[in-house]
Amino acid sequence: MTKYKGGYGKSEKAIMFSDTDKRHAELLVRLRRDGLSKPQFFREIISGYISNDPDLLSFITKTKYRLSRVGKKKIKKTNEEILQGNQVLKDFGITEGDLDFIFDLIERGEDE
């Protein structure tokens, strides 16, 4: 297993993809109008996706239906499970910081 300097989650990685010059220009115009930089925008989108933000989940669900990457029953079941999981975390008052702490403990291999 590779050790990261400063621990897991501290090393930065580049996320890159290609798109058309027209869409790139449209993105830059919209970001400038909204007062956001590209890194800010993409980091926020990624954070919302990772944390199962309900607003973003709705968009992702529509995207999955449109692209037909997964069966409709599976999409519906996955969304229900995500919403139930979010509700459980909310009911128990578990925050993002609590989850980070738990994953840090698991990474270090501490059983206590």
C-alpha positions as CSV (number, residue, x, y, z in Angstrom):
1,M,0.0,0.0,0.0
2,T,1.3,3.4,-0.9
3,K,1.7,6.0,1.8
4,Y,0.7,9.6,1.0
5,K,2.7,12.5,2.4
6,G,0.7,13.9,5.2
7,G,-1.9,11.0,5.2
8,Y,-4.6,10.0,2.9
9,G,-6.7,12.8,1.5
10,K,-3.9,15.4,1.7
11,S,-2.4,14.8,-1.7
12,E,-3.9,16.9,-4.5
13,K,-4.9,15.2,-7.8
14,A,-5.8,16.9,-11.1
15,I,-9.2,16.1,-12.5
16,M,-9.2,16.7,-16.3
17,F,-11.5,16.1,-19.2
18,S,-12.0,17.6,-22.7
19,D,-15.0,19.4,-24.2
20,T,-15.6,21.7,-27.1
21,D,-14.2,25.2,-27.3
22,K,-17.7,26.5,-27.6
23,R,-18.8,24.9,-24.3
24,H,-15.6,25.9,-22.6
25,A,-16.3,29.6,-23.6
26,E,-19.9,29.3,-22.4
27,L,-18.7,27.9,-19.1
28,L,-16.2,30.7,-18.6
29,V,-18.9,33.3,-19.4
30,R,-21.4,31.8,-16.9
31,L,-18.7,31.4,-14.2
32,R,-17.6,35.0,-14.6
33,R,-21.2,36.2,-14.4
34,D,-21.7,34.2,-11.2
35,G,-18.5,35.3,-9.7
36,L,-17.0,31.8,-9.5
37,S,-13.7,30.4,-10.7
38,K,-13.4,27.0,-12.4
39,P,-11.8,25.3,-9.4
40,Q,-14.4,26.7,-7.0
41,F,-17.2,25.5,-9.3
42,F,-15.9,22.0,-9.8
43,R,-14.9,21.5,-6.2
44,E,-18.4,22.5,-5.0
45,I,-20.1,20.2,-7.6
46,I,-17.8,17.3,-6.6
47,S,-18.5,18.0,-2.9
48,G,-22.3,18.0,-3.5
49,Y,-22.0,14.8,-5.5
50,I,-19.9,13.0,-2.9
51,S,-22.2,14.2,0.0
52,N,-25.4,13.2,-1.8
53,D,-26.7,16.7,-1.8
54,P,-30.5,16.3,-2.5
55,D,-30.5,19.1,-5.1
56,L,-27.6,17.6,-7.0
57,L,-29.0,14.1,-6.6
58,S,-32.1,15.2,-8.5
59,F,-30.0,16.4,-11.4
60,I,-27.8,13.3,-11.4
61,T,-31.0,11.1,-11.4
62,K,-32.3,12.9,-14.5
63,T,-28.9,12.5,-16.1
64,K,-28.8,8.8,-15.4
65,Y,-32.2,8.3,-16.9
66,R,-31.3,10.4,-20.0
67,L,-28.0,8.5,-20.5
68,S,-29.6,5.2,-19.7
69,R,-26.4,4.0,-18.0
70,V,-28.3,2.1,-15.3
71,G,-31.7,0.4,-15.2
72,K,-34.6,2.5,-14.0
73,K,-35.4,0.2,-11.1
74,K,-31.8,0.4,-9.9
75,I,-31.7,4.2,-10.2
76,K,-34.9,4.4,-8.1
77,K,-33.6,2.0,-5.5
78,T,-30.2,3.7,-5.3
79,N,-31.9,7.1,-4.8
80,E,-34.2,5.8,-2.1
81,E,-31.2,4.3,-0.3
82,I,-29.2,7.5,-0.5
83,L,-32.2,9.5,0.9
84,Q,-32.7,7.0,3.7
85,G,-29.0,7.1,4.6
86,N,-29.0,10.9,4.6
87,Q,-32.1,10.8,6.9
88,V,-30.4,8.4,9.3
89,L,-27.3,10.6,9.5
90,K,-29.6,13.6,10.2
91,D,-31.6,11.7,12.8
92,F,-28.5,10.7,14.7
93,G,-26.9,14.1,14.3
94,I,-23.9,12.8,12.5
95,T,-22.0,15.6,10.8
96,E,-19.5,15.6,7.9
97,G,-16.8,16.2,10.5
98,D,-17.9,13.1,12.4
99,L,-17.7,11.0,9.2
100,D,-14.2,12.4,8.5
101,F,-13.1,11.4,12.0
102,I,-14.5,7.9,11.6
103,F,-12.7,7.4,8.3
104,D,-9.5,8.7,9.8
105,L,-9.8,6.1,12.6
106,I,-10.3,3.4,10.1
107,E,-7.4,4.5,8.0
108,R,-5.1,4.5,11.1
109,G,-6.3,1.0,12.0
110,E,-7.4,2.0,15.5
111,D,-10.1,-0.3,16.9
112,E,-11.1,1.8,19.9
